[in-house]
């Protein structure tokens, strides 16, 4: 007789819930932060995010005694290659997100992150050889119908949403196959992108086109804060993932795109048309089916057979 997986203590679940709400809540409102840098070119913002993010990750890694894990990772060529790929995918994702916020297209970022779990399921099917249950197929079809409406009826395809969903889904797939803990892995990812980021910032400085140090002090502070904004939610998420059941994490992940959607429409006045309503209705239905299926499956796995 197999045993059900024990639940974490109630106090641990409470701490995990706080961490999860902090992580997903911050990701939900983070467009408001990047709006403060809308006057800075997106590529320059990305370079600062990589540089300051690496600094914050390195400090945390040193404080937590993880330098040895980083050194071990650096000696494994396959792992370095995987993290170089994940670093490139993350850079494309970040650049697209920064550009979308600066050009008042937060609604598309919300769509992208609503689609991401469904795209991850498809990757599991096509790449990892996983099988989908009937309800999971229904969720995929509903989400695809929502996107197809936007593609066929909108004046231009929702390329921002598709890029965000694709790059983050592929990023998750690569990190799943990379045997390294979250903090050393994130530090190495940022470190691999650091030379290109610093070189670009140096070129901007020497050409007189740099924003940092030449614009107002508030802009410099916003740019420096990109490191904390990048690192803190990742650490909160790691703390939640260690303490909460996957079913809870799976449901809470939709807080982030929901927050982005509310910001886009209520705070920044982005148009939410009838086409958006129909498309998002299909996607939300897919999300609901997907979340309910995952919750039901994990509940059944916790019940020991007779």
C-alpha positions as CSV (number, residue, x, y, z in Angstrom):
1,X,0.0,0.0,0.0
2,X,1.4,3.4,-1.0
3,X,1.3,6.2,1.4
4,X,-0.2,9.6,0.8
5,X,2.3,12.5,0.7
6,X,2.2,14.2,4.1
7,X,1.1,17.8,4.2
8,X,3.5,20.4,5.6
9,X,2.6,21.8,9.0
10,X,-0.1,24.5,9.1
11,X,2.4,27.2,10.1
12,X,4.7,26.3,7.1
13,X,1.7,26.5,4.8
14,X,0.8,29.9,6.1
15,X,4.4,31.2,5.5
16,X,4.3,29.6,2.1
17,X,1.1,31.4,1.3
18,X,2.5,34.7,2.3
19,X,5.6,34.1,0.1
20,X,3.4,33.1,-2.8
21,X,1.1,36.1,-2.5
22,X,4.2,38.4,-2.3
23,X,5.7,36.8,-5.4
24,X,2.7,36.7,-7.6
25,X,1.3,39.9,-6.3
26,X,4.5,41.7,-7.1
27,X,4.6,40.2,-10.6
28,X,1.0,41.4,-11.0
29,X,1.8,45.1,-10.2
30,X,5.4,45.2,-11.6
31,X,4.3,47.0,-14.8
32,X,3.8,50.1,-12.6
33,X,7.5,49.9,-11.8
34,X,8.6,49.5,-15.4
35,X,6.4,52.4,-16.4
36,X,8.7,54.7,-14.4
37,X,11.4,53.8,-16.9
38,X,9.3,54.2,-20.0
39,X,11.5,57.2,-21.2
40,X,14.6,54.9,-21.2
41,X,15.2,52.8,-24.3
42,X,14.1,49.2,-23.6
43,X,17.5,47.7,-24.5
44,X,19.3,50.0,-22.0
45,X,16.8,49.1,-19.3
46,X,17.4,45.4,-20.0
47,X,21.2,45.9,-19.7
48,X,20.7,47.5,-16.4
49,X,18.4,44.8,-15.2
50,X,21.0,42.2,-16.0
51,X,23.8,44.1,-14.3
52,X,22.0,45.1,-11.2
53,X,20.2,41.7,-11.0
54,X,23.6,39.9,-11.1
55,X,24.9,42.2,-8.3
56,X,21.9,41.3,-6.1
57,X,22.0,37.6,-6.9
58,X,25.8,37.5,-6.1
59,X,25.3,39.3,-2.8
60,X,22.6,36.9,-1.8
61,X,24.5,33.9,-3.0
62,X,27.5,34.9,-0.9
63,X,25.4,35.6,2.2
64,X,23.7,32.1,1.9
65,X,27.0,30.3,1.3
66,X,26.2,29.2,-2.2
67,X,29.4,30.1,-3.9
68,X,30.5,26.5,-3.9
69,X,27.4,25.4,-5.8
70,X,28.1,28.1,-8.3
71,X,31.7,26.9,-8.7
72,X,30.5,23.4,-9.2
73,X,28.0,24.5,-11.9
74,X,30.8,26.4,-13.8
75,X,32.8,23.2,-14.1
76,X,30.0,21.4,-15.9
77,X,30.0,22.3,-19.6
78,X,26.5,20.9,-20.3
79,X,25.0,22.8,-17.4
80,X,26.7,26.1,-18.5
81,X,25.4,25.6,-22.0
82,X,21.9,25.0,-20.7
83,X,22.0,28.1,-18.6
84,X,23.4,30.1,-21.5
85,X,20.3,29.1,-23.4
86,X,18.0,29.9,-20.5
87,X,19.7,33.2,-20.1
88,X,19.1,34.1,-23.7
89,X,15.4,33.1,-23.5
90,X,15.0,35.1,-20.3
91,X,16.6,38.2,-21.9
92,X,14.2,38.0,-24.9
93,X,11.3,37.7,-22.4
94,X,12.4,40.6,-20.3
95,X,13.1,42.8,-23.3
96,X,9.7,42.1,-24.8
97,X,8.0,42.8,-21.4
98,X,9.9,46.1,-20.9
99,X,9.0,47.2,-24.5
100,X,5.3,46.2,-24.0
101,X,5.0,48.2,-20.8
102,X,6.7,51.3,-22.3
103,X,4.4,51.2,-25.4
104,X,1.2,50.8,-23.4
105,X,0.6,47.1,-24.3
106,X,0.3,45.7,-20.8
107,X,-2.9,43.9,-21.8
108,X,-0.9,41.8,-24.2
109,X,1.6,40.9,-21.4
110,X,-1.3,39.7,-19.3
111,X,-2.5,37.5,-22.2
112,X,1.0,36.0,-22.6
113,X,1.2,34.9,-19.0
114,X,-2.3,33.6,-19.0
115,X,-1.3,31.4,-22.0
116,X,2.0,30.3,-20.5
117,X,0.8,27.3,-18.4
118,X,-1.1,26.0,-21.4
119,X,2.0,26.4,-23.6
120,X,4.0,24.5,-21.0
121,X,1.6,21.7,-21.1
122,X,2.1,21.5,-24.9
123,X,5.8,21.5,-24.5
124,X,5.5,18.6,-22.0
125,X,3.4,16.7,-24.7
126,X,5.7,17.4,-27.6
127,X,9.2,17.5,-26.0
128,X,8.9,15.4,-22.8
129,X,6.6,12.7,-24.2
130,X,3.9,13.4,-21.5
131,X,0.3,12.5,-22.1
132,X,-2.7,14.8,-21.7
133,X,-5.9,13.9,-20.0
134,X,-9.2,14.7,-21.8
135,X,-9.8,17.7,-19.6
136,X,-6.3,19.0,-20.3
137,X,-6.9,18.7,-24.0
138,X,-10.1,20.7,-23.5
139,X,-8.1,23.5,-21.7
140,X,-5.6,23.6,-24.5
141,X,-8.4,23.9,-27.1
142,X,-10.2,26.7,-25.2
143,X,-7.0,28.7,-24.8
144,X,-6.1,28.2,-28.5
145,X,-9.5,29.3,-29.5
146,X,-9.0,32.6,-27.6
147,X,-5.7,33.3,-29.2
148,X,-7.1,32.3,-32.7
149,X,-9.8,34.9,-32.3
150,X,-7.2,37.6,-31.7
151,X,-5.1,36.5,-34.6
152,X,-8.0,36.4,-37.1
153,X,-9.9,39.4,-36.0
154,X,-7.3,41.8,-34.6
155,X,-5.5,44.2,-36.9
156,X,-2.2,42.5,-36.0
157,X,-1.4,39.2,-34.3
158,X,-0.8,39.4,-30.5
159,X,3.0,38.8,-31.0
160,X,3.9,40.2,-27.6
161,X,1.7,37.7,-25.9
162,X,3.0,34.9,-28.1
163,X,6.7,35.8,-27.5
164,X,6.2,36.1,-23.8
165,X,4.4,32.7,-23.5
166,X,6.8,31.0,-25.8
167,X,10.1,32.2,-24.3
168,X,9.0,31.7,-20.7
169,X,7.6,28.3,-21.5
170,X,10.9,27.3,-23.2
171,X,12.8,28.9,-20.3
172,X,10.9,26.7,-17.8
173,X,11.6,23.6,-19.9
174,X,15.4,24.4,-20.0
175,X,15.6,25.1,-16.3
176,X,13.7,21.8,-15.6
177,X,16.5,19.9,-17.3
178,X,19.3,21.9,-15.7
179,X,20.4,20.3,-12.4
180,X,21.1,23.4,-10.4
181,X,19.3,25.2,-7.5
182,X,17.4,28.4,-8.0
183,X,19.8,30.9,-6.6
184,X,23.1,29.6,-8.1
185,X,21.3,29.0,-11.4
186,X,19.8,32.6,-11.5
187,X,23.2,34.0,-10.5
188,X,24.9,32.1,-13.3
189,X,22.3,33.1,-15.8
190,X,22.8,36.7,-15.0
191,X,26.5,36.3,-15.0
192,X,26.5,34.8,-18.5
193,X,24.6,37.8,-19.8
194,X,26.6,40.3,-17.8
195,X,29.6,40.8,-20.3
196,X,27.2,41.8,-23.1
197,X,25.1,44.0,-20.8
198,X,28.2,45.8,-19.5
199,X,29.7,46.2,-23.0
200,X,26.5,47.8,-24.3
201,X,26.3,50.2,-21.3
202,X,29.9,51.1,-21.9
203,X,29.2,51.9,-25.6
204,X,26.3,54.0,-24.5
205,X,28.4,55.9,-22.0
206,X,31.3,56.6,-24.3
207,X,28.9,57.8,-27.1
208,X,27.1,60.1,-24.7
209,X,23.8,58.3,-25.1
210,X,23.6,56.7,-21.7
211,X,20.8,57.6,-19.4
212,X,22.3,56.4,-16.1
213,X,24.4,59.2,-14.6
214,X,23.3,61.8,-17.1
215,X,19.5,61.9,-16.5
216,X,17.8,63.0,-13.3
217,X,18.7,61.2,-10.1
218,X,15.3,59.5,-9.8
219,X,15.9,57.7,-13.1
220,X,19.2,56.4,-11.8
221,X,17.5,55.1,-8.7
222,X,14.8,53.4,-10.7
223,X,17.5,51.7,-12.9
224,X,19.5,50.6,-9.8
225,X,16.3,49.2,-8.3
226,X,15.7,46.8,-11.2
227,X,18.1,44.4,-9.5
228,X,15.9,44.1,-6.4
229,X,12.7,44.0,-8.5
230,X,14.2,41.1,-10.4
231,X,15.6,39.1,-7.5
232,X,13.0,39.5,-4.7
233,X,10.0,37.8,-6.4
234,X,12.1,34.9,-7.5
235,X,13.3,34.3,-3.9
236,X,9.7,34.7,-2.6
237,X,8.5,32.2,-5.2
238,X,11.3,29.7,-4.2
239,X,10.1,30.0,-0.5
240,X,6.5,29.4,-1.5
241,X,7.4,26.4,-3.7
242,X,9.1,24.6,-0.8
243,X,6.2,25.0,1.5
244,X,3.0,24.8,-0.6
245,X,1.4,21.9,-2.6
246,X,1.8,22.2,-6.3
247,X,-2.0,22.5,-6.7
248,X,-2.0,25.7,-4.7
249,X,1.0,27.1,-6.6
250,X,-0.8,26.2,-9.8
251,X,-3.9,28.2,-8.9
252,X,-2.1,31.2,-7.5
253,X,0.1,31.7,-10.6
254,X,-2.9,33.3,-12.3
255,X,-2.8,36.2,-9.8
256,X,0.1,37.9,-11.8
257,X,-1.6,38.2,-15.2
258,X,-4.9,39.1,-13.5
259,X,-3.1,42.0,-11.8
260,X,-1.5,43.1,-15.0
261,X,-4.9,43.0,-16.7
262,X,-6.5,45.2,-14.1
263,X,-3.6,47.6,-14.2
264,X,-3.8,47.9,-18.0
265,X,-7.5,48.6,-18.1
266,X,-8.2,50.4,-14.8
267,X,-5.1,52.4,-14.2
268,X,-3.6,53.0,-17.7
269,X,-6.7,53.0,-19.7
270,X,-5.8,50.5,-22.3
271,X,-8.8,49.5,-24.4
272,X,-10.6,46.3,-23.5
273,X,-12.8,45.6,-26.5
274,X,-15.5,43.0,-27.2
275,X,-12.9,41.0,-29.1
276,X,-10.7,41.0,-25.9
277,X,-13.7,40.0,-23.9
278,X,-14.4,37.0,-26.1
279,X,-10.8,35.9,-26.3
280,X,-10.1,36.3,-22.6
281,X,-13.4,34.4,-21.9
282,X,-12.1,31.4,-23.8
283,X,-8.6,31.6,-22.2
284,X,-10.1,32.0,-18.7
285,X,-12.3,29.0,-19.3
286,X,-9.2,27.0,-20.3
287,X,-7.4,28.3,-17.2
288,X,-10.4,27.2,-15.0
289,X,-10.5,23.7,-16.6
290,X,-6.7,23.3,-16.4
291,X,-6.6,24.4,-12.7
292,X,-9.6,22.2,-11.8
293,X,-8.0,19.2,-13.5
294,X,-4.7,19.7,-11.7
295,X,-6.4,20.1,-8.4
296,X,-8.5,17.0,-8.9
297,X,-5.5,14.9,-10.1
298,X,-3.3,15.9,-7.1
299,X,-6.2,15.2,-4.7
300,X,-6.6,11.7,-6.1
301,X,-2.8,11.1,-5.8
302,X,-2.9,11.9,-2.1
303,X,-5.6,9.3,-1.4
304,X,-4.0,5.9,-0.7
305,X,-5.4,2.9,-2.6
306,X,-7.5,0.4,-0.6
